[in-house]
Amino acid sequence: MTRAAFLDRDGVINIDHAYVHDREHFEWIPGVLEAARILYDAGFLLVVVTNQSGIGRGYYSTEDFQKLTDWMKSEFARAALPSPTFASARIIRKRRFRPGASTAAAESPNRA
């Protein structure tokens, strides 16, 4: 069985400046890539979970979110880390993942 570390994006990976959707507003939490390295070296699959209600509210587009996600993946690669699996909830004003979404993300080879 593979162990997984679920990391919330806003507030754990980056400073939550509310509706962060581009590189200009993204600010890494100090030490987060080093912490991800420790988890990865300990055998954990890295899974980033994020609620993106800003998409449903029309503050930014799915394409904006995907561009930022792709950039984040490249930054993980620059730190010699594998690209984490990303699991996102993009439903209008729904603040919770559906039951089983975390398990599905950990088991999925599909990387958003």
Buried (B, 14 or more C-beta within 10 A) or exposed (E): EEEBBBBEBBEBBBBBEEBBBEEEEBEEBEEBBEBBBEBBEEEBBBBBBBBBBBBBEEEBEEEBBEBBBEEBBEBBEEEEBEBBBBBBBBBEEEEEBEEEBBEBBBBEEEEB
